[in-house]
Amino acid sequence: MQSLVAAVLGHPAVSVLGEVAVRVLRITVFLSVGVFLAELAVAFGLVEKIAVVSRYLTSPANLPDEVGTAILTTTASTTAGYGMLADFRESGVLSDRATLVAVTINTFFGFAQHIITFYAPILIPILGFRVGVLYVATRGLIALAITLTGIAAGAILLDASNVGRSSASGGPTPDGGTADDAGDVFDERPASRRAAIRTALDATAEKVRDILPRLAAIYAVVSLLVAYGDEILALAGSDGASVTAAADGFAGLLGLPGAAIPVIAAYALDTTSGATVIAPLIRNGTFTARTAVATMLVGGIISFAVSTFKRSIPFQYGIWGREFGSKVIVVNTGLKIVWIALALVVLL
């Protein structure tokens, strides 16, 4: 019996599922924090205070001031910010269209947190100051361009019918949410601080119960597929050379050095590994600062296929569900590819 238990616990799939459990637990914690903060911000009227800053983002995009709370929260935690937006969408504050606009505006603020946690302490030291700063600045400008695209889209595409709080007539909005529900969210505040906290905890528990099973199931399936990807490719008569082939096509099209191929392939699978591979090639003159940044951006484009499957699909489907989660993925990925492509035109 002990040998059977040891064999089961030692199986690679068990290790993968253990990692999934840790990842899902972490996401659940941040998601719970986001929903809880959203409820408290509404209950205590904090949104009016935050609106002084966030109104510069929400007002031009025709979004309610409250959404600025979620957007600014993304700077501290992307998951918490998304949790707030999911709560606003389900309560009727935002229609589907308005939620997509808000998610797009989130982009730069999600990028900002990575400057502190990854780019400054890890990537810039690996690449060197000049190339590292140029790369981070380029990625920052791309993220800012996406955010500004979201603001412009809101100015053009949104009106009072897309945000519940502004819809005085009530009833359903054209593409998601109800104005009556949104009015209840912001106009009927709890009578006491204790009641506000209890209401926020109840809303958070309900959200977690709804999302957690779906999140865990999708992450488990995707992680197992990734872990056994080589075996699946072998059964399908293919191998990992497809990533290198895609990288080769991009590099040849852009006129990058031949040494860009292994860099792109490495970067497409892991950012830190790609930076480690290209760093000595920058120092010996194989890459200039501009071609190095362009090579890493190309790797970033190819990596979207990998990262979307490994991270975006489980995360977005877990929070939004399959239908709306697919819309979020398409919008996010499409805008990133467009603006990275434009950045490559400028660099090359």
C-alpha positions as CSV (number, residue, x, y, z in Angstrom):
1,M,0.0,0.0,0.0
2,Q,2.8,2.4,0.9
3,S,4.5,1.7,-2.4
4,L,1.3,2.5,-4.3
5,V,0.9,5.8,-2.5
6,A,4.5,6.6,-3.1
7,A,4.1,5.8,-6.8
8,V,1.0,8.0,-7.1
9,L,2.6,10.9,-5.3
10,G,5.7,10.6,-7.3
11,H,3.9,10.7,-10.7
12,P,4.7,13.9,-12.7
13,A,1.0,14.6,-13.1
14,V,0.6,14.9,-9.4
15,S,3.4,17.5,-9.3
16,V,1.7,19.5,-12.1
17,L,-1.6,19.4,-10.3
18,G,0.1,20.6,-7.1
19,E,1.5,23.6,-9.0
20,V,-2.0,24.2,-10.4
21,A,-3.4,24.2,-6.8
22,V,-0.9,26.8,-5.6
23,R,-1.4,29.0,-8.7
24,V,-5.2,28.8,-8.4
25,L,-5.0,29.5,-4.7
26,R,-2.9,32.6,-5.3
27,I,-5.3,33.9,-8.0
28,T,-8.2,33.2,-5.7
29,V,-6.7,35.3,-2.9
30,F,-6.0,38.3,-5.2
31,L,-9.4,38.0,-6.8
32,S,-11.1,37.9,-3.4
33,V,-9.1,41.0,-2.4
34,G,-10.2,42.8,-5.6
35,V,-13.9,42.0,-5.2
36,F,-13.8,42.8,-1.4
37,L,-12.1,46.2,-2.1
38,A,-14.7,47.0,-4.8
39,E,-17.5,46.3,-2.4
40,L,-15.9,48.4,0.3
41,A,-15.1,51.2,-2.0
42,V,-18.8,51.4,-3.0
43,A,-20.1,51.0,0.6
44,F,-17.8,53.6,2.2
45,G,-18.0,56.1,-0.7
46,L,-14.3,55.8,-1.5
47,V,-15.0,55.8,-5.2
48,E,-15.8,59.5,-5.0
49,K,-12.3,60.2,-3.5
50,I,-10.5,58.1,-6.0
51,A,-12.5,59.6,-8.8
52,V,-10.6,62.9,-8.4
53,V,-7.6,61.1,-9.9
54,S,-9.2,58.4,-12.1
55,R,-11.8,60.8,-13.7
56,Y,-9.0,61.8,-16.2
57,L,-9.2,58.2,-17.4
58,T,-12.9,57.4,-17.1
59,S,-14.5,60.7,-18.1
60,P,-13.0,60.8,-21.7
61,A,-13.9,57.1,-22.1
62,N,-17.5,57.7,-21.0
63,L,-17.0,55.2,-18.1
64,P,-18.5,55.8,-14.6
65,D,-16.1,57.2,-12.0
66,E,-16.2,54.0,-10.0
67,V,-14.4,52.0,-12.7
68,G,-11.3,54.2,-12.0
69,T,-11.0,52.3,-8.7
70,A,-10.5,49.0,-10.6
71,I,-8.1,50.6,-13.1
72,L,-5.8,52.1,-10.5
73,T,-5.9,48.9,-8.4
74,T,-4.5,47.1,-11.4
75,T,-1.2,48.8,-10.7
76,A,-0.9,46.9,-7.5
77,S,-2.5,43.6,-8.6
78,T,-3.9,42.8,-12.1
79,T,-6.0,40.0,-10.6
80,A,-7.5,42.3,-8.0
81,G,-8.3,44.9,-10.7
82,Y,-9.9,42.3,-12.9
83,G,-11.9,41.1,-10.0
84,M,-13.3,44.6,-9.4
85,L,-14.3,44.9,-13.1
86,A,-15.9,41.5,-13.0
87,D,-17.9,42.6,-10.0
88,F,-19.0,45.8,-11.7
89,R,-20.0,43.9,-14.8
90,E,-22.1,41.4,-13.0
91,S,-23.8,44.0,-10.9
92,G,-24.8,45.9,-14.0
93,V,-22.5,48.9,-13.6
94,L,-20.8,48.1,-16.9
95,S,-22.1,46.5,-20.1
96,D,-20.0,44.0,-22.0
97,R,-18.8,46.7,-24.3
98,A,-17.9,49.1,-21.5
99,T,-16.1,46.3,-19.7
100,L,-13.9,45.6,-22.8
101,V,-13.0,49.3,-22.9
102,A,-12.1,49.3,-19.2
103,V,-10.0,46.1,-19.6
104,T,-8.1,47.8,-22.5
105,I,-7.5,50.9,-20.4
106,N,-6.1,48.7,-17.7
107,T,-3.1,47.7,-19.9
108,F,-0.7,50.4,-19.0
109,F,-1.4,50.1,-15.2
110,G,-0.9,46.3,-15.4
111,F,2.4,47.0,-17.1
112,A,3.5,49.5,-14.4
113,Q,3.6,46.9,-11.7
114,H,5.9,44.7,-13.7
115,I,8.5,47.6,-13.8
116,I,9.0,47.2,-10.1
117,T,8.6,43.4,-9.8
118,F,10.4,42.2,-12.9
119,Y,11.9,44.7,-15.4
120,A,13.9,46.9,-13.0
121,P,15.3,44.2,-10.7
122,I,15.8,41.4,-13.3
123,L,15.6,42.2,-16.9
124,I,17.5,45.5,-17.1
125,P,20.5,44.1,-15.2
126,I,20.6,41.1,-17.6
127,L,20.4,43.2,-20.7
128,G,22.5,46.1,-19.6
129,F,21.3,49.6,-18.8
130,R,21.0,51.0,-22.3
131,V,19.3,48.1,-24.0
132,G,17.3,47.3,-20.9
133,V,15.9,50.8,-20.5
134,L,15.2,51.0,-24.3
135,Y,13.3,47.7,-24.2
136,V,11.3,48.6,-21.1
137,A,10.5,52.1,-22.5
138,T,9.3,50.6,-25.7
139,R,7.1,48.1,-23.9
140,G,5.8,50.9,-21.8
141,L,4.9,53.0,-24.8
142,I,3.2,50.1,-26.4
143,A,1.1,49.6,-23.2
144,L,0.3,53.3,-23.0
145,A,-0.8,53.3,-26.7
146,I,-3.2,50.4,-25.9
147,T,-4.6,52.3,-22.9
148,L,-5.1,55.4,-25.0
149,T,-6.7,53.2,-27.7
150,G,-9.2,52.1,-25.0
151,I,-9.9,55.7,-24.0
152,A,-10.5,56.6,-27.6
153,A,-12.7,53.6,-28.1
154,G,-14.8,54.5,-25.1
155,A,-15.2,58.1,-26.4
156,I,-16.5,56.8,-29.7
157,L,-18.4,53.6,-28.8
158,L,-19.8,54.3,-25.3
159,D,-22.7,56.3,-24.1
160,A,-25.2,56.3,-21.2
161,S,-26.7,53.0,-22.3
162,N,-23.5,51.2,-21.7
163,V,-23.0,52.2,-18.1
164,G,-25.7,51.2,-15.6
165,R,-25.4,54.1,-13.2
166,S,-26.1,56.7,-15.9
167,S,-29.2,54.9,-17.3
168,A,-32.0,56.6,-15.6
169,S,-34.7,54.7,-17.4
170,G,-33.7,51.3,-16.0
171,G,-34.1,47.9,-17.7
172,P,-31.5,46.0,-19.6
173,T,-28.7,47.6,-21.4
174,P,-28.0,46.6,-25.0
175,D,-25.1,44.2,-24.4
176,G,-25.0,43.2,-20.8
177,G,-25.9,44.5,-17.3
178,T,-29.0,46.2,-16.0
179,A,-29.4,49.8,-15.1
180,D,-31.7,49.0,-12.1
181,D,-29.0,46.7,-10.6
182,A,-26.4,49.3,-11.0
183,G,-28.5,51.9,-9.2
184,D,-28.9,49.5,-6.3
185,V,-25.2,49.0,-6.1
186,F,-24.3,52.6,-5.7
187,D,-27.4,54.2,-4.1
188,E,-28.3,51.7,-1.4
189,R,-25.3,51.7,0.9
190,P,-25.2,49.6,4.1
191,A,-26.3,51.4,7.3
192,S,-23.2,50.7,9.3
193,R,-19.5,49.9,8.9
194,R,-20.1,46.4,10.2
195,A,-23.0,45.9,7.7
196,A,-20.7,47.1,4.9
197,I,-18.0,44.7,5.8
198,R,-20.5,41.8,6.1
199,T,-22.0,42.7,2.7
200,A,-18.6,42.9,1.1
201,L,-17.6,39.5,2.5
202,D,-20.8,37.9,1.3
203,A,-20.3,39.3,-2.2
204,T,-16.7,38.1,-2.2
205,A,-17.7,34.5,-1.1
206,E,-20.4,34.4,-3.7
207,K,-17.9,35.5,-6.4
208,V,-15.3,32.9,-5.4
209,R,-17.8,30.1,-5.3
210,D,-18.8,31.0,-8.8
211,I,-15.3,31.3,-10.3
212,L,-13.1,28.9,-8.3
213,P,-14.4,25.5,-9.8
214,R,-14.2,26.8,-13.4
215,L,-10.7,28.4,-12.7
216,A,-9.3,25.2,-11.2
217,A,-10.7,22.9,-13.9
218,I,-9.3,25.0,-16.8
219,Y,-5.9,25.5,-15.2
220,A,-5.6,21.8,-14.5
221,V,-6.4,20.8,-18.1
222,V,-4.2,23.4,-19.7
223,S,-1.2,22.6,-17.3
224,L,-1.4,18.9,-18.0
225,L,-1.5,19.6,-21.8
226,V,1.5,21.8,-21.5
227,A,3.4,19.3,-19.3
228,Y,2.8,16.5,-21.7
229,G,3.1,18.7,-24.8
230,D,6.0,16.8,-26.3
231,E,4.2,13.5,-26.1
232,I,1.1,14.9,-27.6
233,L,3.2,16.5,-30.5
234,A,4.9,13.1,-31.0
235,L,1.6,11.4,-31.3
236,A,0.5,14.0,-33.8
237,G,3.7,13.5,-35.8
238,S,5.1,16.9,-35.0
239,D,7.8,18.4,-32.7
240,G,8.9,21.7,-31.1
241,A,10.5,22.9,-34.3
242,S,7.4,24.8,-35.2
243,V,8.4,27.6,-32.8
244,T,11.8,27.9,-34.4
245,A,10.3,27.8,-37.9
246,A,7.9,30.7,-37.0
247,A,10.8,32.7,-35.5
248,D,12.8,32.1,-38.6
249,G,10.0,33.5,-40.8
250,F,9.7,36.6,-38.7
251,A,13.4,37.2,-38.6
252,G,13.9,36.8,-42.3
253,L,11.0,39.1,-43.0
254,L,12.4,41.9,-40.8
255,G,16.0,41.5,-41.9
256,L,17.3,40.7,-38.4
257,P,20.6,38.9,-37.9
258,G,20.7,35.1,-38.1
259,A,21.5,35.0,-34.4
260,A,18.0,36.3,-33.8
261,I,16.5,32.8,-34.4
262,P,17.6,31.1,-31.2
263,V,16.9,34.3,-29.2
264,I,13.4,34.6,-30.5
265,A,12.8,30.9,-29.9
266,A,14.0,31.2,-26.3
267,Y,12.2,34.5,-25.7
268,A,9.0,33.1,-27.0
269,L,9.0,30.4,-24.3
270,D,10.5,32.4,-21.4
271,T,11.3,36.1,-21.2
272,T,14.2,35.8,-18.8
273,S,15.8,33.0,-20.8
274,G,15.6,35.0,-24.0
275,A,17.2,38.0,-22.3
276,T,20.0,35.7,-21.0
277,V,20.7,34.4,-24.5
278,I,20.8,37.8,-26.2
279,A,22.8,39.6,-23.5
280,P,26.3,38.3,-24.6
281,L,25.4,38.9,-28.2
282,I,24.7,42.5,-27.4
283,R,28.0,42.9,-25.7
284,N,30.0,41.4,-28.6
285,G,28.3,43.6,-31.1
286,T,26.1,41.0,-32.9
287,F,23.1,43.1,-32.0
288,T,22.7,46.8,-31.8
289,A,20.3,48.3,-29.2
290,R,17.6,48.7,-31.8
291,T,17.9,45.2,-33.4
292,A,18.1,43.6,-29.9
293,V,14.8,45.3,-28.8
294,A,13.2,44.4,-32.2
295,T,14.3,40.8,-31.8
296,M,12.8,40.6,-28.3
297,L,9.6,42.2,-29.5
298,V,9.3,39.6,-32.3
299,G,9.8,36.9,-29.6
300,G,7.0,38.6,-27.7
301,I,4.6,38.3,-30.7
302,I,5.3,34.6,-31.1
303,S,5.0,34.0,-27.3
304,F,1.4,35.2,-27.4
305,A,0.4,31.9,-28.8
306,V,2.1,30.1,-25.9
307,S,1.1,32.6,-23.1
308,T,-2.5,32.8,-24.3
309,F,-2.8,29.0,-24.0
310,K,-0.9,28.6,-20.7
311,R,-2.1,31.7,-18.9
312,S,-4.7,33.9,-20.6
313,I,-7.3,31.3,-21.4
314,P,-7.4,29.8,-17.9
315,F,-7.3,33.2,-16.2
316,Q,-9.8,35.0,-18.5
317,Y,-12.2,32.0,-18.8
318,G,-12.1,31.6,-15.0
319,I,-13.0,35.2,-14.3
320,W,-15.4,36.0,-17.2
321,G,-16.6,32.6,-18.5
322,R,-15.9,31.2,-21.9
323,E,-17.9,33.6,-24.1
324,F,-16.9,36.9,-22.7
325,G,-13.4,35.6,-21.7
326,S,-12.8,34.9,-25.4
327,K,-13.7,38.5,-26.3
328,V,-11.3,39.8,-23.7
329,I,-8.4,37.6,-25.1
330,V,-9.1,38.6,-28.7
331,V,-9.1,42.3,-27.9
332,N,-6.0,42.1,-25.6
333,T,-4.0,40.0,-28.0
334,G,-5.1,41.8,-31.1
335,L,-4.1,45.3,-29.8
336,K,-0.8,44.0,-28.5
337,I,0.1,42.6,-31.9
338,V,-0.9,45.7,-33.7
339,W,1.1,48.1,-31.5
340,I,4.1,45.8,-31.3
341,A,4.1,45.6,-35.1
342,L,4.0,49.4,-35.3
343,A,6.9,49.6,-32.8
344,L,8.9,47.3,-35.1
345,V,8.3,49.6,-38.0
346,V,9.7,52.5,-36.1
347,L,12.7,50.5,-34.8
348,L,13.6,48.9,-38.1
